[in-house]
């Protein structure tokens, strides 16, 4: 019998989750550093990768019935998991929940599909409008929740419908304006809920021009961002009237390190793991940057990256 060093999760609950998700899709005491782009984080009591939406719903229902905390994650690319890990159940969507269909200029896709894959599907179907997302490393679900964007495009420009599980467990659908998209926020982020799938409306375009735009943005990313080092992309939201990277660079923090966490030499809006960072190193560096920018410029930097886990 596997022992759980944290929490009070009984073996019967573990077996129930395994019977729903499949034993091969349930990991006990799983190091979260293996599931985040920052390569940091302690263990999750249980990590589940559901095969389909039905299994996802059932696992959430088990957690609710057993009063077990659960956390939904996508690809772990906008996430810092604290060094003590996460209690309860982590449900990871990016491994399996990636089915999609294309009908005319609309792509219907499950929450766990990667945006990079989705932009390739759009390209193959000669659909334009999603080029901006080709280099965003996260999942569709995560992108919709935070209204992810890059290079002038945002999810609000293309998402027309979302099916999700409400906090009360009921399945509901948002249409158009009901998403309440704002800068790095949405109705679901504010009210809670778990995205199951979204519908994206694009426009017919020329394959060669779509490919050209994707290649151009890819080259720009490679030139300006530290893609060769573990990070979680832009750490902070853009404050009104400023650009975060230049603000941090002007404050003298370029290359500043705490432990193995460093303000990127290539793009000061990024923090990178130089090889042996702890989650606490990264969190301490975030706080130091916020304090410095507040003192020098009177600007409050708000994190875009999500910090979770036991303190």
N, C-alpha and C positions, 0 to 999 in steps of 0.2 A: 504494500500500500504506500502511495506517495504521500509524504508529509508536506504540509504547507506551513512554512515558518511564520507567515504573517496572516493576520486576520483569523476568522473562525469559519472558514469555508469547509464544510463537511464533505467527506468522500462521496456521500450519496448525491450531493449537488454536482460535484465534479463528474460523476458517472452519468448524471442526467444530461449535463451539457455535452458530454462525449457521445451519448446516444443520439442527440439531435444533430450535432455538428460533424460527427465522425471522429473516431479516436485520432486519426492522422492529422486532424485540423485543430487539435487542442494541445497546447503546451503549458506545462506547469513550471512556475518559477523561471519565466523566460526573460533573459537580459534584454531590456529595451534598447540598449545601445546597438543591438543588431537590427533594429527596426526604425531608427531615426537617422536622418541625413547628417546630423551633428555627431553621430557615433558616441553618444553619451546616454546615461540613464541606468538606474537600477532595475531590479526584476519586477515583472508583473506577476501577481499571484497566478493568474490564468490568462493566456492569450489565445483567442479563438479567431480562426479565419473561415467564416461561413461560406459554404459552397454556392448558396443562392439566397435570394431575398426571403424566401420562406423560412430558411434556417436562421437568418438574421432576426426576423420577427420573433421566432420561437425562443432564441437565446435571450433577447431583450425581455420577453415575457417571464422566462425563468428568473432572471435577475430581479425583476420587479416583484415577483411572487415571493422570492427568498429574501427580499430587502437587501440585495447584494449590489454594491456600487458598480457601475459599469461606465466605460469610456469608449467612445467610438473614434477610431483614427483612420486616416486614409493611408497615405504613403509615408507619413512621418517626416515630411519635408519642411514643415512650418512648426516644429514641435521641439520643446526641451522637456525631457522627463528628468525629474530630480533624482539625485543619487540614491535615495532610499527606495525608489521605485514606485509602483502603483498598486494600491490595494484593490481587491475585487477583480473584475473581469475587463480585459481590454479586447475590444472587437475590432479586428483589422479588416477593412473592406478591399484594400487594393489588390490582394492576391487573387481573388476569385470573382468578385462582383463587377465584372467588366463586359457584360453582354450588351449588344447594341443593335439597332436596325436603322436603315436609312429609307426614308420615303420622300421622294422629291427633294425639297430643300430643307427638310427637317431630319435631324438625327435624334433618336431616342436612345438614351444610354444609362446604364446602371451607375450608381454613385462611385464605385471603386475603379472605374476606367481612368487611366492616366490621361491628362490633357495632351501630352505629347502624342499618344496613340490616337486620340480624338482628332487632333489637327491633321494627322496623316490620313485618317478616314475621310475627313473633309476634302483633303487634297485629291485622293483617289476618286472621289465622287464629283470633282470639279466644283466644289462649294467654297466660297470665299467668305471671310468674316471672322475666322478663328485663328488666323495667322499669328496674332499677338500672343496666343496661348501656347504656341509650339514649344517654347523653352521653359514654360512654367512646370516644375517637376512634380506637382501634386496631382490629386485626383479630382474628378468632376465634382463630387460631393463637397469636398473641402473648399474648392474654388467657388462654388455657389454660396456656401455658408458665409464666406468672407468677401464675396464679390471681388475675387482676385482680378488683377489687371496688370498690364505691362504695355509699354510703347503705345500709349494712346487708346488701348482697347480695354474693356472690362466685361465681366460675365453678364452684367446687366444689359449689354448691347445685343446679346444673342439668346439668353435664356427666356423661354416663353411659358414654361410650365414645369412644376416640380411636384412629385409625389413624395410624401414624407410621413413619418410616424410622429404624431404630436406627443407632448410630454404625458398626456393622459392615456397614451397607448392606442388611440384611434388613428386610422390612416386618413390623411387629408391631402388635398391638392391645392397648390397655389397657382394662380394664373396671372401673367403679366405684372401689373402694378402691385398686386398683392405681395410680391416678393419684397417690396420696400427696400430695394437696393440703395445703399449709400456708399460713401468711401470706406471700403474694407468692412462693410457690415451688411446685414440683411434682416428680414423678419425672423428667419429661423435662428440666426445668431442671437437675436435679442430675446426671443420667446422660448427657444429650446426646440428640440426635435431632432430626428434622424432622417436624413435624406435617403430615399430608396432609388429614385431615378429622376432625371431631368430631360426635357425636350429643348433642343437648340435649333433655332431657325437661322439659316444662313442664306446666301444668294448665289445664283449660278455665276461662275466665273471661268476664266481661262486657266487651265492647269499649269501652263508654263509661267504665267504671271504669279499664281499662288505659290508655286515652288520657289520662284525668284524671291518673293517677299519673305518666305520662311528662311531661305538660305541667308538673306541679308540680315535678318534679325538674329539668326544663329551666330553669324560672324561677329555681329555687334556684341552679343553676350560674351562670346569667347574672348573678345578683345578687352572688355571692360569689367568682367566679373571673375572672381576667383573660383572657377568651376572645378579646378583640380584639387581643392581642399574641402574637407567636411564643413558644411555650414547649413544655415536654414534660410538662405536668401536674405532679403531685406529684413533687418531685425526690427526697425522702427517704421511706424506710419509717417507719411510726409506731413510735417507741421505746416499750417497755413502760412504762405508767404516765404517758405524756405525749401531748400532741397537738403535732405538729411546728410547725404555723403559729404558734400562740400562744407556743411556746417561743422561736422565732426572733424574733418581735415583741418579747417581753419582754427579749430580749438586746440590743435597740436596733438591730437590723439592718434594720428595715423601710426600704425604699428605698435600701439600701446598694448601691453600684455598683462594678464593676471593668470598665473599658472600656465596652462596650455591653451588658454583662450586669447586670441589676438584680434585687434581691429585690423581688418585686411589692408595690406599695402596697396592692393589693386583697386579696391572700392571701399571707402570708409563706412558705407552703409551696411557692410557685411562684417560679421564676426566669424572667424574661422577657428577650427580646432587644429592646432599645429601638430597634434599627434597623441598627446596624453592629457587632454583637458578633461576635467570633471564637469558635471552639470553646474556645480556651485561656482567654478571658475567663470563660466559663461554668464551666469546670473550676476555674479559680483561685478563683472566687466560691464554688463548692461547698466547696473545701478551707478557705476562710476561715470559712465558716459552721460547718463541722465543728469546726474548731479553737476557735472562739469558744464554741460550745455545750459542748464538752468542758471548756474552762477554767472556764466560769461555773457549769455544772450537773453536770459529771462524766458527761454523757450522750454516748454514741457514736451519731452519726447515720449510718445506712447508706443508701447511694443506692438508690433504686428505678429510676431512669433508668439505661440501659445506655450505657457509654462504650466506643467501638470505634475502631479505626484505628491508623495508624502514629504512634508517639511521636517 
